[in-house]
Amino acid sequence: MKLTHAGIAGMVLLTMFLSQDVNAQFSIDAQIRNRLEVRDGYKSLALEGTVPAVFLSQRTRLNINYENENLKIRIAPQDVRLWGDQAIMSSGIGDNPSLDLHEAYADIKLCSSARVKVGRQELAYDNQRLLGTRNWNQNGISYDALVLKMKLDQLNIHAGASWNTRSEASFGNLYPTSRIKSLNFLWFNRKFNDHFKLSLMHISAGITKTDTTDAMNFRHTTGIFSELKKEGLTFWGNFYFQYGKNQKSNDLSAMLLDAEVNYKAGKLTPGLGYSYLSGNDKIIAPGETDRLFDPLYGNRHGFNGLMDYFTSYAKQTNQGGLSNAYLYIDYQFNRKLSARNTLHLFSLAQANPATLDEKALGMENDLVIRYKFTDWGNLEAGYCFYDPTETLKGIQDVVNEKFSQFFYLQLTLTPSLFRQ
């Protein structure tokens, strides 16, 4: 949704008018995030003779919030751009302005235990493995949805639904096969005590069979997430099973398993984890079962290394799925400065005729240093490199590769501009 500057000004004035309620809270917060990236093997192996790509991107958000006992309103216009891509009026060089709405919703109280949230909103649940904000992407991700939220003692229940269209058609419900036509979910979360919580999630995601037909196939995902924190020890794990139909009408039978444990000992926190995303051991023909798990709309950047070699699993593993064993060490130098180094060992979950018999995909090392210099500002730097195997080179069809590495430097500012 594109916005004009006059439209943003109108929304600000409307929200300020609502804030005249003496029992309400009104605030305006900003987020400006600049990131320098040096890509020399990011997303795909670096090739001999290529020159590293260097660019800067920027996210600018304005979060306008209004809240009283019965109503919450959030309007968040956002602009995302590369430095230098803005059109020059005299020559027309560059892209068009990229101003749009990241969020625009109303959260309405129905009764003491239930609320409904309607409009464009972020959907982030548990560890954001299936539904997340995808915050690494400067655009992020949000949804046009309706979410009913209920709280019964220690039990939280959320039920969400969406129905997406591209035009105000007189008949038919056509929609691109590359996008979600209908996203629906149920989430049950119970906090048993200060140390342990458990969630049950079910998602039904509908995608049209073709761009020119109305019929949809639904991919169903059901599973649990749990987290335990006690005396310096933290463990979390999830298991999800996927069934229904894929976009090509194949039956689905796939699984995702994640587990991680760490222990905080003073300033030092070592941890290790494992992730298994099932794949296919053969090329799937019409009528056969698809065993490749789709993580749907969750975060991917933080789960399978920072170089993003494994975010589109069908293509990047040739349908083989992914196994990821990792360990890390986190050190908190002081209240403001910390560092984490993570080592990943990747392999295919299944070899198939489109991959080599050797499942190993290689090793990635990610070093991240964070410096929080004030309550509203932090600086983050990351350096990553990847050591590939012949299997990964074959999947990416790379012959003359060179050392693959990636560096970024990110400044994030989140000041509070106004609060009443």
C-alpha positions as CSV (number, residue, x, y, z in Angstrom):
1,M,0.0,0.0,0.0
2,K,1.6,3.3,-1.1
3,L,1.2,6.4,0.9
4,T,1.4,10.1,0.2
5,H,3.0,12.5,2.6
6,A,-0.4,14.2,3.0
7,G,-1.9,10.8,3.9
8,I,0.7,10.3,6.6
9,A,0.0,13.8,8.0
10,G,-3.7,13.0,8.1
11,M,-3.2,9.8,10.0
12,V,-1.0,11.6,12.6
13,L,-3.6,14.3,13.0
14,L,-6.4,11.8,13.4
15,T,-4.5,9.8,16.0
16,M,-3.6,13.0,17.9
17,F,-7.3,13.9,17.9
18,L,-8.1,10.5,19.5
19,S,-5.4,11.1,22.1
20,Q,-7.5,13.9,23.7
21,D,-9.2,11.1,25.7
22,V,-7.8,11.8,29.2
23,N,-7.6,8.1,30.0
24,A,-5.7,7.2,26.9
25,Q,-2.0,7.0,26.1
26,F,-0.5,8.4,22.9
27,S,3.0,7.9,21.7
28,I,5.1,8.3,18.5
29,D,8.3,6.3,18.2
30,A,10.8,6.1,15.3
31,Q,13.1,3.5,13.9
32,I,16.0,4.3,11.6
33,R,18.1,1.4,10.6
34,N,21.1,1.7,8.3
35,R,23.1,-1.3,7.1
36,L,26.3,-1.5,5.1
37,E,26.8,-4.9,3.4
38,V,29.9,-6.3,1.7
39,R,28.7,-9.4,-0.2
40,D,31.4,-11.8,-1.5
41,G,29.6,-15.1,-1.3
42,Y,26.3,-14.1,0.4
43,K,23.4,-16.4,-0.6
44,S,25.6,-18.2,-3.1
45,L,29.2,-19.2,-3.4
46,A,31.7,-16.6,-4.6
47,L,33.1,-17.1,-8.1
48,E,36.7,-16.5,-9.3
49,G,37.0,-13.1,-11.0
50,T,33.9,-11.5,-9.4
51,V,34.1,-8.3,-7.4
52,P,32.3,-8.0,-4.0
53,A,29.1,-6.1,-4.0
54,V,29.0,-3.1,-1.6
55,F,25.8,-1.2,-0.8
56,L,23.9,0.6,2.0
57,S,20.2,0.1,2.8
58,Q,18.0,2.0,5.1
59,R,14.7,1.4,6.9
60,T,12.7,4.3,8.3
61,R,9.6,3.6,10.4
62,L,7.3,5.9,12.3
63,N,5.2,4.0,14.9
64,I,2.1,5.9,16.0
65,N,0.3,4.3,18.9
66,Y,-3.0,5.2,20.7
67,E,-4.3,3.1,23.6
68,N,-7.2,3.3,26.1
69,E,-9.0,0.6,28.0
70,N,-11.1,-0.6,25.1
71,L,-9.1,0.3,22.0
72,K,-5.5,0.2,20.7
73,I,-4.5,1.7,17.3
74,R,-1.2,1.4,15.7
75,I,-0.2,3.0,12.4
76,A,3.4,2.4,11.1
77,P,4.4,4.0,7.8
78,Q,7.7,2.7,6.5
79,D,10.2,3.6,3.8
80,V,12.9,1.2,2.6
81,R,15.5,2.1,0.1
82,L,19.1,1.7,-1.0
83,W,21.3,4.7,-0.8
84,G,21.3,6.1,-4.3
85,D,18.3,4.4,-5.7
86,Q,15.9,7.4,-5.3
87,A,14.7,8.8,-8.6
88,I,16.1,12.2,-9.6
89,M,13.3,14.4,-10.7
90,S,15.3,16.1,-13.6
91,S,16.5,12.9,-15.2
92,G,14.1,10.2,-13.9
93,I,17.1,8.0,-12.9
94,G,16.5,5.5,-10.1
95,D,13.5,3.7,-8.5
96,N,10.2,5.2,-7.5
97,P,9.7,6.1,-3.8
98,S,9.2,3.1,-1.6
99,L,6.9,4.5,1.1
100,D,4.1,2.1,2.3
101,L,2.4,0.8,5.5
102,H,4.1,-1.8,7.6
103,E,1.3,-1.9,10.1
104,A,-2.2,-0.3,10.4
105,Y,-4.5,-2.1,12.8
106,A,-7.1,-1.7,15.5
107,D,-7.1,-3.9,18.6
108,I,-10.6,-3.8,20.2
109,K,-11.7,-5.1,23.6
110,L,-14.7,-7.5,23.4
111,C,-14.9,-8.4,27.1
112,S,-12.5,-8.9,30.0
113,S,-11.0,-12.0,28.5
114,A,-11.1,-11.4,24.7
115,R,-9.9,-8.9,22.2
116,V,-9.9,-8.8,18.4
117,K,-7.1,-7.3,16.3
118,V,-7.9,-6.4,12.7
119,G,-5.9,-4.8,9.9
120,R,-2.3,-5.0,8.7
121,Q,-0.1,-6.4,11.5
122,E,2.9,-8.5,12.4
123,L,2.4,-12.1,13.3
124,A,5.1,-13.4,15.6
125,Y,4.7,-16.6,17.7
126,D,7.0,-18.6,20.0
127,N,10.5,-18.6,18.5
128,Q,9.1,-17.3,15.2
129,R,10.0,-20.5,13.3
130,L,6.7,-20.6,11.4
131,L,5.3,-17.1,11.9
132,G,7.8,-14.3,12.3
133,T,8.6,-10.7,11.5
134,R,11.6,-11.6,9.2
135,N,13.4,-8.6,10.7
136,W,16.7,-9.1,8.9
137,N,14.9,-8.1,5.7
138,Q,14.7,-4.3,5.8
139,N,11.1,-4.5,4.6
140,G,10.1,-7.0,7.3
141,I,6.8,-8.9,6.8
142,S,3.3,-8.1,8.0
143,Y,-0.1,-9.5,7.1
144,D,-3.7,-8.2,6.4
145,A,-5.5,-10.4,9.0
146,L,-8.1,-10.7,11.7
147,V,-6.9,-12.2,15.0
148,L,-9.2,-13.2,17.9
149,K,-7.2,-13.3,21.2
150,M,-8.5,-14.9,24.4
151,K,-6.9,-15.2,27.8
152,L,-8.3,-17.7,30.3
153,D,-6.1,-17.7,33.5
154,Q,-2.7,-19.1,32.3
155,L,-4.0,-20.1,28.9
156,N,-3.7,-17.9,25.8
157,I,-5.7,-18.7,22.7
158,H,-5.3,-16.9,19.4
159,A,-7.2,-17.6,16.2
160,G,-6.3,-15.8,13.0
161,A,-7.6,-15.7,9.5
162,S,-6.9,-13.8,6.2
163,W,-8.2,-13.7,2.7
164,N,-6.1,-12.0,0.1
165,T,-7.1,-10.5,-3.3
166,R,-5.4,-8.2,-5.8
167,S,-8.4,-6.4,-7.3
168,E,-12.0,-5.6,-6.6
169,A,-13.2,-8.2,-9.1
170,S,-16.9,-8.7,-10.1
171,F,-16.4,-12.4,-10.1
172,G,-13.8,-15.0,-9.4
173,N,-11.0,-15.1,-6.8
174,L,-7.8,-15.4,-8.9
175,Y,-4.5,-15.0,-7.1
176,P,-0.8,-15.6,-7.9
177,T,0.4,-19.1,-7.0
178,S,3.6,-17.5,-5.5
179,R,1.6,-15.8,-2.7
180,I,-0.7,-16.8,0.1
181,K,-4.4,-16.7,-0.8
182,S,-5.6,-17.6,2.7
183,L,-3.6,-17.9,6.0
184,N,-5.4,-19.3,9.0
185,F,-4.0,-20.4,12.4
186,L,-4.8,-21.5,15.9
187,W,-2.3,-21.0,18.8
188,F,-2.6,-22.3,22.3
189,N,0.0,-21.2,24.9
190,R,0.2,-22.2,28.5
191,K,2.7,-20.9,31.0
192,F,2.8,-23.5,33.7
193,N,5.2,-21.6,36.1
194,D,8.1,-19.1,35.9
195,H,10.3,-21.8,34.3
196,F,8.2,-23.7,31.8
197,K,5.8,-22.9,28.9
198,L,4.3,-24.9,26.1
199,S,2.5,-23.9,22.9
200,L,0.4,-25.8,20.3
201,M,0.2,-24.3,16.8
202,H,-1.9,-25.3,13.8
203,I,-1.6,-23.4,10.5
204,S,-3.6,-23.9,7.3
205,A,-2.2,-22.0,4.4
206,G,-4.1,-22.0,1.1
207,I,-2.5,-21.3,-2.3
208,T,-4.3,-21.4,-5.7
209,K,-3.5,-24.3,-7.9
210,T,-2.9,-22.0,-10.9
211,D,-2.9,-18.3,-11.7
212,T,-6.1,-18.7,-13.7
213,T,-8.2,-20.9,-11.5
214,D,-10.0,-20.3,-8.1
215,A,-9.4,-23.8,-6.6
216,M,-6.8,-23.9,-3.7
217,N,-4.6,-26.5,-2.1
218,F,-4.1,-26.3,1.7
219,R,-0.8,-27.1,3.4
220,H,-1.6,-28.0,7.1
221,T,1.1,-27.7,9.8
222,T,0.6,-28.9,13.4
223,G,3.1,-29.1,16.2
224,I,4.4,-27.9,19.6
225,F,7.0,-25.5,21.0
226,S,8.3,-25.7,24.5
227,E,10.8,-23.6,26.6
228,L,12.4,-24.3,29.9
229,K,14.5,-21.7,31.9
230,K,16.0,-22.5,35.3
231,E,19.1,-21.6,37.2
232,G,21.1,-20.4,34.2
233,L,20.0,-23.3,32.0
234,T,17.8,-22.6,28.9
235,F,16.3,-25.3,26.7
236,W,13.8,-24.8,23.8
237,G,12.5,-27.2,21.2
238,N,9.8,-27.6,18.6
239,F,8.4,-30.3,16.4
240,Y,6.0,-29.7,13.5
241,F,4.3,-32.1,11.1
242,Q,3.1,-31.1,7.7
243,Y,0.3,-32.7,5.7
244,G,-2.4,-31.8,3.2
245,K,-1.5,-30.8,-0.4
246,N,1.3,-28.8,-1.9
247,Q,0.7,-26.3,-4.7
248,K,1.0,-29.0,-7.3
249,S,-1.5,-31.2,-5.6
250,N,1.0,-33.8,-4.2
251,D,0.2,-35.3,-0.8
252,L,2.4,-33.9,2.0
253,S,4.1,-35.8,4.8
254,A,7.0,-33.8,6.2
255,M,8.5,-32.8,9.5
256,L,10.6,-30.1,11.2
257,L,12.5,-30.6,14.4
258,D,14.6,-28.0,16.3
259,A,16.3,-28.1,19.7
260,E,18.8,-25.9,21.5
261,V,20.3,-25.8,25.0
262,N,22.6,-23.2,26.6
263,Y,24.0,-22.5,30.0
264,K,24.8,-19.0,31.4
265,A,27.9,-19.0,33.6
266,G,28.7,-15.5,34.5
267,K,29.6,-13.5,31.4
268,L,30.0,-16.7,29.3
269,T,27.1,-18.6,27.7
270,P,28.0,-21.7,25.6
271,G,25.2,-23.4,23.7
272,L,24.5,-26.1,21.1
273,G,21.6,-27.0,18.9
274,Y,20.3,-29.1,16.1
275,S,17.7,-28.6,13.3
276,Y,16.3,-31.2,11.0
277,L,14.0,-30.2,8.0
278,S,12.9,-33.3,6.1
279,G,13.4,-33.7,2.3
280,N,12.9,-36.0,-0.6
281,D,15.0,-39.0,-1.5
282,K,13.8,-38.9,-5.1
283,I,12.4,-36.6,-7.7
284,I,8.7,-36.2,-6.9
285,A,6.4,-37.2,-9.7
286,P,2.6,-36.4,-10.0
287,G,0.7,-38.4,-7.5
288,E,3.7,-39.1,-5.2
289,T,4.1,-37.9,-1.6
290,D,6.2,-34.7,-1.1
291,R,8.4,-35.0,2.1
292,L,10.0,-31.5,1.9
293,F,9.0,-29.4,4.8
294,D,8.1,-25.7,4.1
295,P,8.8,-23.4,7.1
296,L,6.0,-21.1,5.8
297,Y,6.4,-17.5,6.9
298,G,8.8,-17.8,9.8
299,N,12.3,-16.3,10.2
300,R,15.0,-18.1,8.3
301,H,18.0,-15.8,8.6
302,G,18.7,-16.6,12.2
303,F,18.1,-20.3,12.1
304,N,20.4,-21.6,9.3
305,G,23.4,-19.2,9.3
306,L,23.7,-15.6,8.5
307,M,24.9,-16.1,4.9
308,D,21.4,-17.2,3.9
309,Y,22.5,-20.2,1.8
310,F,19.4,-22.1,3.0
311,T,16.2,-20.0,3.0
312,S,14.5,-21.5,-0.1
313,Y,14.8,-25.2,0.5
314,A,13.3,-26.6,-2.7
315,K,15.9,-24.8,-4.8
316,Q,18.9,-24.5,-2.4
317,T,18.9,-28.2,-1.4
318,N,17.4,-29.6,-4.6
319,Q,14.5,-31.0,-2.6
320,G,16.8,-32.7,-0.2
321,G,15.9,-30.9,3.0
322,L,18.5,-29.7,5.6
323,S,20.3,-30.9,8.7
324,N,22.0,-28.2,10.8
325,A,24.2,-29.0,13.8
326,Y,25.6,-25.9,15.5
327,L,27.4,-24.7,18.6
328,Y,28.1,-21.2,19.8
329,I,29.8,-19.1,22.5
330,D,28.3,-15.9,23.7
331,Y,30.4,-13.5,25.9
332,Q,29.0,-10.4,27.6
333,F,31.9,-8.1,28.1
334,N,29.8,-5.5,30.0
335,R,26.3,-4.1,30.0
336,K,26.8,-2.6,26.6
337,L,29.2,-4.9,24.7
338,S,28.7,-8.5,23.7
339,A,30.0,-11.0,21.1
340,R,28.8,-14.4,19.8
341,N,30.5,-16.9,17.5
342,T,28.5,-19.7,15.9
343,L,29.7,-22.6,14.0
344,H,27.3,-24.5,11.7
345,L,27.7,-27.9,10.1
346,F,25.2,-28.3,7.3
347,S,24.2,-31.5,5.4
348,L,21.3,-32.7,3.3
349,A,18.5,-34.5,5.2
350,Q,18.2,-36.8,2.1
351,A,20.3,-37.3,-1.0
352,N,18.4,-37.8,-4.2
353,P,19.2,-38.0,-8.0
354,A,19.5,-34.2,-8.2
355,T,22.3,-34.2,-5.5
356,L,25.5,-36.1,-5.0
357,D,25.5,-39.1,-2.7
358,E,27.6,-37.3,-0.1
359,K,25.1,-35.4,2.1
360,A,27.6,-32.9,3.7
361,L,27.2,-29.4,2.5
362,G,29.9,-27.6,4.4
363,M,30.7,-25.4,7.4
364,E,29.7,-21.8,8.1
365,N,31.2,-19.6,10.8
366,D,29.3,-16.4,12.0
367,L,30.8,-13.8,14.3
368,V,28.6,-11.0,15.6
369,I,29.5,-8.1,17.9
370,R,26.9,-5.9,19.4
371,Y,27.4,-2.6,21.1
372,K,24.4,-0.9,22.8
373,F,25.6,2.6,23.3
374,T,22.3,4.0,24.6
375,D,18.8,2.9,25.4
376,W,17.7,4.0,21.9
377,G,20.7,3.0,19.8
378,N,22.9,0.0,19.1
379,L,25.6,-0.9,16.6
380,E,26.1,-4.4,15.3
381,A,28.8,-5.9,13.1
382,G,29.0,-9.4,11.6
383,Y,31.6,-11.3,9.7
384,C,30.8,-14.7,8.2
385,F,32.6,-17.2,5.9
386,Y,31.6,-20.5,4.4
387,D,33.7,-23.6,3.5
388,P,31.7,-25.7,1.0
389,T,31.7,-29.3,-0.1
390,E,31.5,-30.8,-3.6
391,T,27.8,-31.5,-3.0
392,L,27.0,-27.8,-2.4
393,K,29.1,-26.8,-5.4
394,G,27.1,-29.3,-7.5
395,I,23.7,-28.0,-6.2
396,Q,24.8,-24.4,-7.0
397,D,26.5,-25.4,-10.2
398,V,29.7,-23.7,-9.2
399,V,33.1,-24.8,-10.6
400,N,35.6,-22.1,-10.0
401,E,34.7,-20.8,-6.6
402,K,36.8,-18.6,-4.3
403,F,36.7,-18.0,-0.6
404,S,33.1,-17.0,0.3
405,Q,32.6,-14.3,3.0
406,F,30.1,-11.7,4.1
407,F,30.4,-8.6,6.3
408,Y,27.8,-6.2,7.5
409,L,27.7,-3.2,9.8
410,Q,24.3,-2.1,11.1
411,L,23.2,1.0,13.1
412,T,19.7,0.9,14.7
413,L,18.1,4.0,16.3
414,T,14.8,3.7,18.1
415,P,14.1,7.0,19.8
416,S,10.8,8.0,21.5
417,L,9.6,11.2,19.8
418,F,6.5,11.9,21.8
419,R,4.6,10.4,24.7
420,Q,1.4,11.6,26.5
